[in-house]
């Protein structure tokens, strides 16, 4: 095994005069299956193609994309495992200080809108070489989309980049088909039939049964037209039933989205994750201290793909689909045994991961033949009658992993669906989760406690969370452990009025939960929640939805969850007046703030003394402090993507050319 060429010397050592493909990426070079760049380049290599890598080129210098020379077939361009704007900016649009995907965590090594910038730079130098876009940024911006950072509707990234073709979704099958087509001598302009791709054209006479979306001009003139477009896109995300979508632009230009590619079989999943990865960053980064993103994923194992949860603030449905794809036990065990041979391995598998870790089977038998229902949710707010729920296979897999010599502990840190676990009449999974796979805290994402808001989020009603917490605490006690659930909470999500925000603050008060950080809803590209934020209607129903969009109101909702912080006193008082909840201003045990100023300390505030061990009805903060869930866009560093939750706890290792966009310590898009 060895890293792919990053310079002409590496090419010469392999005896290459020219690469077939050059992959240009906004991330540092990490050859690990949690990184889309690694999966796509290794997949192409396995199919006989010569692939070179240019990571984080200087976008101000055309020479930076010439270090490997002109590729024979095409440039492949990706912003990396995250949308570059989510990577660079907080929800308050402040510049972040650290980039976990760059050497030493250094910020500023990639441009804003990296996919567009890199593609235009390449086009300046190589006018006639095909450019193929991929990655989470391209995938979620493949058609017209709302861009939060400019507060405007943007065209398909395919047009602004000047690229020839775009691969969306997880990408392995599509990129090989594209490679074979180009290798056969076809010009890029004629590669128009491949599923999982988007292309531009001046004629749609040869498109089979096109479904016309609202035109660019119609969407610019009327936000409801964009909502209708997004609603149509949401009904055409399944590879079994989706039609070809067409978006018309001025001057007789059409952007055409082919149906999604088929989900991988178990054998294909195994092959993908057992390619000859180096499983670490390129040694050229040692002097800078390495690449921080590898820390959370190096000893994690990708378990599955796809998510039947359909959270509204998550782009997984749009990017990865709802049909669950799982690796075999044998493949996962082989990877675990490989880990034990690493001198840095201390016996702990950090995560058996996935968009949702406890999904191992498709939602129902129908999905295997006809795909996912376009007009019905599988799980929430109420489960579909046809939903299959079982953890039997997962429990067996976890037992087998625990038995691998050299493995001391297997954690599940990338998140589970507690409602799915509770729907299983056999609670063996919850029992063994508490006994073997949790250490002190179990991080869950109820997100909110208002059923009204939860329904818009696509999350289960609050009683499901409460019931799970009671079960988890019961089994923790039986195991002789003092363990708690640490809830991820989100402020200012669509549907959350100020009164709903106050209810969330009361929830924290009653738990004695004092989160140090709060996840404020982050409108990232191509989520239902982002569409609501921009248009004011739910694209699934076209019904109006209240949405806090004013920065000051968002600040008030965020401050309510952190009402104990003296710095938030004025915002909390203002919010309580706005919600007509003056009864919470006073000295009583249920009051959030005093009328004469902040509490002397956070511990003096109601519930403050229970911070860190708030048990309430079994949902306390455990032994640590609240962390943001990056799915809401708080800080870089959560689940790979479940990329894009508005933006990913530890990466799931499911990244491909169009990776989910997870970030160590965050969820970009769930």
Phi, psi and omega per residue, in radians:
X1 nan 2.602 3.047
X2 -2.820 2.777 3.082
X3 -1.176 2.698 3.090
X4 -1.293 2.775 -3.073
X5 -1.041 2.384 3.048
X6 -2.062 -0.043 3.107
X7 -2.724 3.045 -3.086
X8 -1.143 -0.559 3.122
X9 -1.110 -0.744 3.087
X10 -1.064 -0.693 3.115
X11 -1.107 -0.766 -3.120
X12 -1.088 -0.659 3.133
X13 -1.148 -0.425 3.073
X14 -1.611 -0.071 -3.126
X15 1.359 0.457 -3.129
X16 -1.699 2.398 2.953
X17 -1.645 -0.452 -3.054
X18 -2.685 2.500 3.020
X19 -1.452 2.618 2.976
X20 -1.337 -0.731 3.115
X21 -2.324 2.527 2.983
X22 -2.080 2.121 -3.108
X23 -1.678 2.058 3.138
X24 -1.851 2.188 -2.976
X25 -2.385 2.581 3.108
X26 -1.432 -0.223 3.068
X27 -1.571 2.796 2.916
X28 -1.142 2.828 -3.070
X29 -1.413 1.869 3.053
X30 -2.139 2.081 -3.094
X31 -1.655 1.272 -3.105
X32 -2.448 2.547 -3.015
X33 -1.206 -0.059 2.993
X34 -1.396 -0.130 -3.070
X35 -1.949 2.186 -3.121
X36 -0.980 -0.687 3.123
X37 -0.975 -0.752 -3.107
X38 -1.149 -0.783 -3.102
X39 -1.121 -0.789 -3.078
X40 -1.206 -0.766 -3.125
X41 -1.158 -0.701 3.116
X42 -1.221 -0.599 3.075
X43 -1.101 -0.807 3.106
X44 -1.107 -0.710 3.101
X45 -1.039 -0.732 -3.133
X46 -1.129 -0.389 3.103
X47 -1.686 0.269 2.994
X48 1.589 0.162 -3.108
X49 -1.664 2.566 3.100
X50 -1.587 2.066 -3.019
X51 -2.168 2.257 3.015
X52 -1.949 2.840 -3.030
X53 -2.244 2.258 2.977
X54 -2.092 1.940 -3.094
X55 -1.859 2.339 3.082
X56 0.873 0.961 3.079
X57 -1.147 2.715 3.079
X58 -1.292 1.869 -3.041
X59 -1.212 -0.116 3.092
X60 -1.628 -0.079 -3.038
X61 -2.224 1.897 -3.137
X62 -0.995 -0.470 -3.129
X63 -1.130 -0.387 -3.071
X64 -1.192 -0.367 3.102
X65 -1.764 0.206 3.135
X66 -1.937 0.096 -3.003
X67 -1.165 -0.383 3.099
X68 -1.876 0.051 -3.107
X69 1.369 -3.025 -3.107
X70 -1.419 2.197 3.091
X71 -1.248 2.676 -3.123
X72 -1.204 -0.620 -3.012
X73 -1.979 -0.821 -3.076
X74 -3.036 2.796 2.872
X75 -1.615 2.417 3.006
X76 -1.911 2.262 -3.000
X77 -2.211 2.284 3.109
X78 -2.507 2.551 3.052
X79 -1.312 -0.311 -3.092
X80 2.067 -2.851 -3.058
X81 -1.258 -0.166 3.119
X82 -2.326 2.708 2.911
X83 -1.044 2.292 -3.029
X84 -1.101 -0.498 -3.140
X85 -1.309 -0.667 3.046
X86 -1.143 -0.654 3.118
X87 -1.105 -0.596 -3.014
X88 -1.610 -0.509 -2.935
X89 -2.239 2.517 3.003
X90 -1.347 3.033 3.110
X91 -1.097 -0.435 3.071
X92 -1.451 0.115 3.118
X93 1.140 0.467 3.023
X94 -1.619 2.508 -3.104
X95 -1.181 2.273 3.076
X96 -1.252 2.797 -3.107
X97 -1.752 -0.243 -3.058
X98 -2.359 2.461 3.040
X99 -2.075 1.837 -3.050
X100 -1.176 -0.241 -3.128
X101 -1.739 0.202 3.136
X102 -2.054 2.701 3.138
X103 -0.965 2.252 3.139
X104 1.146 0.172 -3.104
X105 1.271 0.295 -3.063
X106 -1.214 2.323 3.090
X107 -1.548 2.623 3.022
X108 1.726 0.190 -3.110
X109 -1.620 0.035 3.035
X110 -2.433 2.714 -3.121
X111 -1.488 2.867 2.895
X112 -1.079 2.620 -3.130
X113 0.838 0.941 -2.967
X114 -1.014 -0.684 -3.095
X115 -1.050 -0.783 3.136
X116 -1.167 -0.762 -3.094
X117 -1.139 -0.813 3.136
X118 -1.088 -0.759 -3.105
X119 -1.101 -0.756 3.113
X120 -1.162 -0.604 3.089
X121 -1.126 -0.776 3.112
X122 -1.088 -0.727 -3.100
X123 -1.125 -0.542 3.090
X124 -1.106 -0.608 -3.049
X125 -1.594 -0.791 -3.084
X126 -2.029 1.570 -2.966
X127 -1.173 -0.516 -2.991
X128 -2.033 0.088 3.115
X129 -1.442 2.275 3.128
X130 -1.034 2.510 3.071
X131 -2.137 2.210 -3.141
X132 -2.051 2.161 -3.134
X133 -1.596 2.632 3.035
X134 -2.779 -3.058 -3.135
X135 1.653 2.944 -3.046
X136 -1.077 -0.671 -3.108
X137 -1.110 -0.793 3.133
X138 -1.214 -0.738 -3.079
X139 -1.052 -0.753 -3.066
X140 -1.513 -0.070 3.099
X141 -2.089 0.433 -3.015
X142 -1.224 -0.487 3.032
X143 -2.089 -3.124 3.113
X144 -0.940 2.425 -3.006
X145 -2.631 2.702 3.061
X146 -1.433 2.278 3.116
X147 -1.902 1.911 -3.053
X148 -1.102 -0.616 -3.005
X149 -1.263 -0.525 3.045
X150 -1.774 -0.073 -3.091
X151 0.892 0.916 -3.113
X152 -2.661 2.840 3.034
X153 -1.471 2.310 3.133
X154 -2.007 2.653 3.099
X155 -1.207 2.962 2.992
X156 -0.909 2.379 -3.138
X157 -1.096 -0.369 3.108
X158 -1.099 -0.593 -3.136
X159 -1.360 -0.796 -3.090
X160 -1.222 -0.431 -3.115
X161 -1.478 -0.394 -3.049
X162 1.306 0.227 -3.137
X163 -1.349 2.935 -3.106
X164 -1.642 -0.554 -2.997
X165 -2.648 2.664 3.120
X166 -2.296 2.316 3.040
X167 -1.818 2.181 3.116
X168 -1.995 2.893 -3.082
X169 1.401 -2.767 -3.007
X170 -1.385 -0.367 2.732
X171 1.553 -0.347 -3.010
X172 -1.083 -0.819 -3.106
X173 -1.152 -0.741 -3.090
X174 -1.148 -0.729 -3.055
X175 -1.168 -0.585 3.096
X176 -1.204 -0.708 3.091
X177 -1.098 -0.742 3.106
X178 -1.099 -0.771 3.140
X179 -1.053 -0.790 -3.129
X180 -1.134 -0.656 3.124
X181 -1.137 -0.801 3.121
X182 -1.148 -0.656 -3.135
X183 -1.166 -0.447 3.120
X184 -1.328 -0.129 3.126
X185 1.807 -0.026 3.119
X186 -1.215 2.403 3.005
X187 -1.217 2.683 -3.102
X188 -1.017 -0.561 -3.107
X189 -1.134 -0.307 -3.141
X190 -1.753 0.017 3.117
X191 -1.566 1.472 -2.961
X192 -2.141 0.004 -2.991
X193 -1.865 -0.085 -2.949
X194 -1.421 2.230 3.099
X195 -1.128 2.584 -3.114
X196 1.385 0.311 3.123
X197 -2.229 2.777 3.063
X198 -2.244 2.382 3.123
X199 -2.396 2.905 3.105
X200 -2.001 2.594 -3.081
X201 -2.721 2.882 3.065
X202 -1.853 0.044 3.105
X203 -2.583 2.386 3.109
X204 -2.019 0.358 -3.091
X205 -1.147 -0.410 -3.140
X206 -1.703 0.048 3.133
X207 -1.379 2.232 -3.094
X208 -1.417 2.129 3.085
X209 0.827 1.004 -3.133
X210 -1.183 2.523 3.030
X211 -1.893 1.935 -3.042
X212 -1.401 2.171 3.026
X213 -1.494 2.880 3.011
X214 -0.940 2.551 -3.120
X215 -1.267 2.858 3.094
X216 -1.001 -0.750 -3.119
X217 -1.159 -0.657 3.099
X218 -1.139 -0.712 -3.134
X219 -1.216 -0.620 3.077
X220 -1.139 -0.605 -3.085
X221 -1.428 -0.428 -3.020
X222 -2.544 2.011 -3.130
X223 -1.107 -0.508 3.117
X224 -1.142 -0.499 3.065
X225 -1.124 -0.667 3.073
X226 -1.151 -0.708 3.108
X227 -1.060 -0.730 3.106
X228 -1.113 -0.705 3.117
X229 -1.075 -0.811 -3.107
X230 -1.145 -0.654 3.079
X231 -1.070 -0.714 3.093
X232 -1.135 -0.733 3.109
X233 -1.052 -0.701 -3.127
X234 -1.119 -0.403 3.108
X235 -1.597 0.027 -3.118
X236 -2.259 0.829 -3.132
X237 -1.893 -0.013 -3.078
X238 -1.772 2.290 -3.063
X239 -1.143 -0.342 -3.119
X240 -1.423 -0.550 -2.983
X241 -2.142 -0.193 -3.030
X242 -1.149 2.550 3.032
X243 -1.765 2.909 3.065
X244 -1.299 2.197 -3.106
X245 -1.740 2.477 -3.107
X246 -2.266 2.253 3.114
X247 -2.057 2.125 -3.078
X248 -1.668 2.401 3.103
X249 -2.095 2.884 3.118
X250 -1.029 2.822 3.086
X251 1.133 0.592 3.005
X252 1.072 0.756 3.098
X253 -1.985 2.345 3.118
X254 -2.160 2.411 2.970
X255 -1.867 2.168 -3.021
X256 -2.020 2.169 3.091
X257 -1.843 2.001 3.032
X258 -1.255 2.786 3.104
X259 -1.018 2.760 3.135
X260 -1.091 2.757 3.074
X261 -1.294 2.781 3.141
X262 -1.215 2.617 3.082
X263 -1.132 2.688 3.121
X264 -1.266 2.544 2.976
X265 -1.319 2.939 3.089
X266 -1.038 -0.719 3.121
X267 -1.088 -0.732 3.119
X268 -1.168 -0.661 3.063
X269 -1.061 -0.805 3.137
X270 -1.041 -0.799 -3.117
X271 -1.085 -0.707 -3.122
X272 -1.093 -0.795 -3.049
X273 -1.491 -0.059 3.086
X274 -1.956 0.336 2.997
X275 -1.159 2.812 -2.991
X276 -1.366 1.155 3.122
X277 -1.271 2.579 3.004
X278 -1.331 -0.318 3.034
X279 1.177 0.399 3.094
X280 -2.764 -3.089 3.126
X281 -1.469 2.808 3.134
X282 -1.117 2.429 -3.102
X283 -1.068 -0.266 3.127
X284 -1.134 -0.206 -3.137
X285 -1.688 0.014 -3.084
X286 -1.007 -0.740 -3.091
X287 -1.081 -0.494 3.141
X288 -1.521 -0.046 -3.135
X289 1.691 0.228 3.125
X290 1.444 -2.956 -3.115
X291 -2.010 1.981 -3.018
X292 -0.966 -0.547 -3.051
X293 -1.057 -0.421 -3.089
X294 -1.227 -0.410 -3.012
X295 -1.015 -0.775 -3.067
X296 -1.386 -0.360 -3.011
X297 -1.909 -0.266 -3.034
X298 -0.994 -0.682 -3.133
X299 -1.995 0.664 2.994
X300 -1.992 2.703 -3.106
X301 -2.177 2.209 3.074
X302 -1.277 2.260 -3.031
X303 -1.840 -0.724 -3.027
X304 -2.671 3.065 3.031
X305 -2.377 2.865 3.136
X306 1.414 2.760 3.141
X307 -2.621 2.139 3.121
X308 -1.534 0.067 -3.087
X309 -1.260 -0.639 3.093
X310 0.984 0.769 3.026
X311 -1.089 2.388 -3.040
X312 -1.166 -0.513 -3.101
X313 -1.542 0.098 -3.070
X314 -1.922 2.424 -3.140
X315 -1.606 0.079 -3.091
X316 -1.034 -0.733 3.132
X317 -1.025 -0.704 -3.108
X318 -1.296 -0.471 -3.002
X319 -1.843 -0.759 -2.977
X320 -1.971 -0.341 3.093
X321 1.589 3.004 -3.045
X322 -1.742 -0.218 -3.066
X323 -1.448 2.129 -3.087
X324 -1.272 2.321 3.064
X325 -2.168 2.249 -3.041
X326 -2.201 2.629 3.009
X327 -1.429 2.763 3.091
X328 -1.305 2.764 3.060
X329 -1.028 -0.744 -3.073
X330 -1.058 -0.721 -3.136
X331 -1.146 -0.770 -3.129
X332 -1.149 -0.695 3.122
X333 -1.164 -0.649 3.075
X334 -1.070 -0.707 3.115
X335 -1.163 -0.674 3.108
X336 -1.088 -0.748 3.127
X337 -1.142 -0.622 3.083
X338 -1.109 -0.694 3.110
X339 -1.034 -0.721 -3.068
X340 -1.109 -0.288 3.122
X341 -1.507 -0.159 3.134
X342 -1.331 2.244 -3.113
X343 -1.076 -0.376 3.136
X344 -1.509 -0.127 -3.094
X345 -1.313 2.214 -3.083
X346 -1.846 0.161 3.107
X347 1.791 0.012 -3.057
X348 -2.000 2.036 2.973
X349 -1.467 1.946 -2.982
X350 -1.129 -0.520 -3.070
X351 -2.849 2.260 2.840
X352 -1.658 1.759 -2.742
X353 -1.951 2.908 3.056
X354 -3.097 3.005 3.024
X355 -0.890 -0.755 2.916
X356 -2.355 2.123 -2.890
X357 -1.182 -0.493 -3.052
X358 -1.678 0.307 3.007
X359 -1.695 2.034 3.114
X360 -2.133 -0.229 -3.081
X361 -2.308 2.678 3.042
X362 -1.022 2.733 -3.037
X363 -1.081 -0.594 -3.139
X364 -2.742 2.901 3.139
X365 -1.114 -0.555 -3.113
X366 -1.027 -0.632 -3.099
X367 -1.054 -0.532 -3.108
X368 -1.241 -0.399 -3.115
X369 -1.878 -0.643 -3.004
X370 -2.169 -0.075 3.126
X371 1.549 -3.075 -3.111
X372 -1.423 2.528 -3.134
X373 -1.158 2.234 -3.121
X374 -1.274 -0.355 -3.041
X375 -2.052 0.273 -3.120
X376 -2.449 2.364 3.053
X377 -1.487 2.587 -3.096
X378 -1.384 -0.650 -2.852
X379 -2.144 -0.722 -2.986
X380 -2.421 2.693 0.072
X381 -1.284 -0.316 3.035
X382 -2.204 2.447 -3.103
X383 -1.212 2.545 3.050
X384 -1.153 2.477 3.120
X385 -1.031 -0.429 -3.113
X386 -1.562 0.003 -3.090
X387 -1.127 2.246 3.026
X388 -1.595 2.249 -3.131
X389 -2.213 2.045 3.046
X390 -2.775 2.481 3.065
X391 -1.989 0.207 -3.056
X392 -1.013 -0.814 -3.122
X393 -1.161 -0.709 3.136
X394 -1.148 -0.744 3.113
X395 -1.049 -0.745 3.116
X396 -1.110 -0.733 3.115
X397 -1.065 -0.780 -3.139
X398 -1.103 -0.672 3.093
X399 -1.114 -0.711 3.125
X400 -1.149 -0.676 3.116
X401 -1.159 -0.696 3.125
X402 -1.099 -0.433 -3.091
X403 -1.530 -0.105 3.139
X404 -1.166 2.205 3.121
X405 -1.008 2.281 -3.136
X406 1.708 -0.214 3.113
X407 -1.663 2.081 3.140
X408 -1.603 -0.659 -3.012
X409 -2.663 2.479 3.048
X410 -2.112 2.035 -3.134
X411 -1.715 2.690 2.967
X412 -2.062 1.784 -3.022
X413 -2.014 -0.175 -3.048
X414 -1.503 -0.011 3.020
X415 1.883 2.461 3.049
X416 -2.188 2.823 3.008
X417 -1.626 1.847 -3.079
X418 -1.147 -0.507 3.105
X419 -1.203 -0.685 3.086
X420 -1.091 -0.735 3.122
X421 -1.100 -0.696 -3.114
X422 -1.277 -0.477 3.127
X423 -1.261 -0.333 3.091
X424 -1.308 2.071 -3.124
X425 -1.108 -0.382 3.082
X426 -1.673 1.974 -3.069
X427 -1.631 0.426 3.111
X428 -1.030 -0.662 -3.139
X429 -1.079 -0.809 3.136
X430 -1.089 -0.719 3.132
X431 -1.049 -0.842 -3.099
X432 -1.329 -0.474 3.015
X433 -1.043 -0.781 3.134
X434 -1.218 -0.664 -3.034
X435 -1.378 -0.657 -2.961
X436 -2.107 -0.434 -2.867
X437 -2.079 0.266 3.104
X438 -2.297 2.548 3.103
X439 -2.246 1.589 3.073
X440 1.496 -0.937 -3.084
X441 -2.258 2.513 2.948
X442 -2.030 2.059 -3.117
X443 -1.554 2.108 3.098
X444 -2.148 2.867 -3.068
X445 -2.149 1.305 3.013
X446 -1.183 -0.467 3.090
X447 1.265 -0.766 -3.100
X448 -2.711 3.045 3.092
X449 -2.114 -0.126 3.105
X450 -1.473 2.108 3.140
X451 -1.061 -0.552 3.114
X452 -1.076 -0.806 3.127
X453 -1.241 -0.693 -3.118
X454 -1.077 -0.638 3.117
X455 -1.125 -0.702 3.087
X456 -1.171 -0.646 3.118
X457 -1.190 -0.342 -3.014
X458 1.383 0.444 -3.132
X459 -1.868 2.796 3.139
X460 -1.237 2.802 3.087
X461 -1.102 2.735 -2.969
X462 -1.084 -0.483 -3.103
X463 -1.110 -0.484 3.111
X464 -1.148 -0.690 3.099
X465 -1.136 -0.807 -3.132
X466 -1.078 -0.730 3.141
X467 -1.126 -0.705 3.127
X468 -1.107 -0.775 -3.110
X469 -1.033 -0.698 3.111
X470 -1.111 -0.737 3.116
X471 -1.129 -0.753 -3.114
X472 -1.120 -0.758 3.106
X473 -1.128 -0.661 3.123
X474 -1.056 -0.841 -3.120
X475 -1.255 -0.508 3.053
X476 -1.126 -0.755 3.110
X477 -1.105 -0.715 3.118
X478 -1.074 -0.562 3.125
X479 -1.465 0.003 -3.136
X480 1.300 0.478 -3.093
X481 -2.069 2.496 3.003
X482 -1.711 1.716 -3.062
X483 -2.283 2.637 -3.089
X484 -2.401 2.837 3.046
X485 -1.644 2.255 3.073
X486 -1.807 1.992 -3.040
X487 -1.507 2.364 2.902
X488 -1.462 2.255 -3.129
X489 -2.169 2.573 -3.089
X490 -2.166 2.274 3.099
X491 -1.701 2.734 2.999
X492 0.973 0.562 3.018
X493 -1.273 2.626 3.050
X494 -0.845 2.356 -3.087
X495 1.717 -0.278 -3.099
X496 -1.537 1.800 3.006
X497 -1.378 3.080 3.121
X498 -1.144 -0.586 3.101
X499 -1.144 -0.673 3.091
X500 -1.159 -0.635 3.109
X501 -1.141 -0.643 3.095
X502 -1.146 -0.692 3.102
X503 -1.053 -0.651 3.105
X504 -1.156 -0.669 3.082
X505 -1.119 -0.691 3.103
X506 -1.122 -0.614 3.063
X507 -1.040 -0.819 3.114
X508 -1.106 -0.705 3.110
X509 -1.037 -0.823 -3.067
X510 -1.202 -0.477 3.085
X511 -1.440 -0.310 -2.950
X512 1.228 0.511 -3.051
X513 -1.697 2.099 -3.063
X514 -2.093 1.413 -3.061
X515 -1.149 2.292 3.091
X516 -1.247 -0.552 3.135
X517 -2.315 2.678 -3.089
X518 -2.262 2.470 3.079
X519 -1.549 1.942 3.064
X520 -1.615 2.361 -3.094
X521 -0.926 2.268 -3.078
X522 -2.005 1.958 -3.107
X523 -1.327 1.504 3.122
X524 -1.580 2.795 -3.007
X525 -1.035 2.443 2.909
X526 1.141 0.733 2.901
X527 -2.034 2.715 3.091
X528 -1.023 -0.739 -3.104
X529 -1.107 -0.667 3.102
X530 -1.142 -0.690 3.087
X531 -1.077 -0.718 3.087
X532 -1.100 -0.769 -3.141
X533 -0.975 -0.722 -3.071
X534 -1.420 -0.695 -2.981
X535 -1.776 -0.394 -3.099
X536 1.458 0.073 3.099
X537 -2.310 2.697 3.053
X538 -1.412 2.049 -3.059
X539 -1.145 -0.282 3.127
X540 -1.352 -0.463 -3.091
X541 -2.211 -0.289 -3.032
X542 1.118 0.345 3.071
X543 -1.507 2.482 3.114
X544 -1.101 2.522 3.107
X545 -2.343 2.261 3.058
X546 -1.142 2.379 -3.122
X547 -2.465 2.102 3.063
X548 -1.268 1.902 -3.127
X549 -1.972 -0.341 -3.140
X550 -1.243 2.237 -3.106
X551 -0.961 -0.609 -3.132
X552 -1.212 -0.716 3.103
X553 -1.142 -0.692 3.076
X554 -1.073 -0.673 3.117
X555 -1.127 -0.672 3.112
X556 -1.140 -0.769 -3.134
X557 -1.117 -0.680 3.103
X558 -1.151 -0.750 -3.109
X559 -1.098 -0.577 -3.126
X560 -1.031 -0.686 -3.137
X561 -1.188 -0.489 3.119
X562 -1.909 0.800 -3.029
X563 -1.129 -0.358 -3.131
X564 -1.290 -0.335 -3.108
X565 -1.275 2.083 -3.111
X566 -0.974 -0.497 -3.134
X567 -1.162 -0.347 -3.098
X568 -1.665 0.061 -2.996
X569 -0.948 -0.916 -3.070
X570 -1.089 -0.714 3.136
X571 -1.138 -0.708 -3.122
X572 -1.150 -0.782 3.119
X573 -1.058 -0.800 3.117
X574 -1.045 -0.739 -3.132
X575 -1.131 -0.709 -3.142
X576 -1.151 -0.664 3.054
X577 -1.141 -0.732 -3.117
X578 -1.104 -0.619 -3.138
X579 -1.520 0.017 -3.090
X580 1.009 0.727 3.104
X581 -2.056 0.885 3.117
X582 -1.120 -0.267 3.105
X583 -1.132 -0.262 3.140
X584 -1.646 0.100 3.037
X585 -1.851 1.916 -3.087
X586 2.965 -2.790 -3.061
X587 -1.958 -0.026 -3.087
X588 -1.256 2.907 -3.089
X589 -1.139 -0.336 3.139
X590 -1.681 -0.098 -3.097
X591 -1.322 2.547 3.125
X592 -1.549 -0.648 -3.130
X593 -2.415 2.768 3.064
X594 -1.518 2.737 3.123
X595 -1.318 -0.303 -3.026
X596 -1.893 0.259 3.087
X597 2.301 3.063 -3.077
X598 -1.111 2.760 2.979
X599 -1.104 2.713 -3.107
X600 -1.124 -0.545 3.081
X601 -2.651 2.914 3.130
X602 -1.090 -0.580 -3.120
X603 -1.219 -0.401 3.125
X604 -1.310 -0.408 -3.111
X605 -1.191 2.719 3.138
X606 -0.962 2.229 3.139
X607 1.448 -0.163 -3.015
X608 -1.118 -0.574 -3.093
X609 -1.222 -0.253 3.141
X610 -1.708 0.180 -3.141
X611 -0.979 2.276 3.102
X612 1.602 -0.423 3.061
X613 -2.326 0.520 -3.135
X614 -1.132 2.071 -3.040
X615 -1.779 -0.608 3.098
X616 0.765 -2.172 3.078
X617 -1.700 0.712 3.047
X618 1.595 0.372 -3.038
X619 -2.205 0.537 -2.992
X620 -1.200 3.018 -3.048
X621 -1.392 0.101 3.099
X622 1.219 -2.586 -3.038
X623 -1.762 0.105 -3.069
X624 -2.305 -3.023 -3.080
X625 -1.740 2.757 -3.127
X626 -1.145 2.436 3.053
X627 -2.049 2.683 3.129
X628 -1.319 2.562 2.978
X629 -1.658 2.104 -3.018
X630 -1.131 -0.259 3.088
X631 -1.009 -0.432 3.095
X632 -1.682 0.052 2.977
X633 1.425 0.635 -3.095
X634 -1.410 -1.184 -3.123
X635 -2.414 2.628 3.082
X636 -1.176 2.759 2.997
X637 1.983 nan nan
X638 nan -2.670 -2.883
X639 -1.280 2.278 -3.088
X640 -1.020 1.897 -2.958
X641 0.710 0.771 3.133
X642 -1.175 nan nan
X643 nan -0.342 3.101
X644 -2.229 nan nan
X645 nan 1.896 -2.974
X646 0.655 0.042 3.137
X647 2.807 nan nan
X648 nan nan nan
X649 nan -2.159 -3.009
X650 -1.494 2.626 3.139
X651 -1.038 2.541 -3.085
X652 -1.497 -0.147 -3.126
X653 1.315 0.390 -3.138
X654 -1.822 0.234 -3.045
X655 -1.197 2.460 2.999
X656 -2.323 -2.856 3.115
X657 -0.892 -0.684 3.007
X658 -1.890 1.168 -3.019
X659 -1.196 2.810 -3.066
X660 -1.184 -0.276 3.052
X661 1.500 0.538 3.120
X662 -1.371 2.795 -3.073
X663 -2.305 2.328 -3.141
X664 -0.912 2.149 3.125
X665 1.571 -0.006 -3.126
X666 -2.513 2.882 2.999
X667 -2.078 1.923 -3.117
X668 -1.357 0.233 -2.983
X669 3.095 0.396 -3.087
X670 -1.324 nan nan
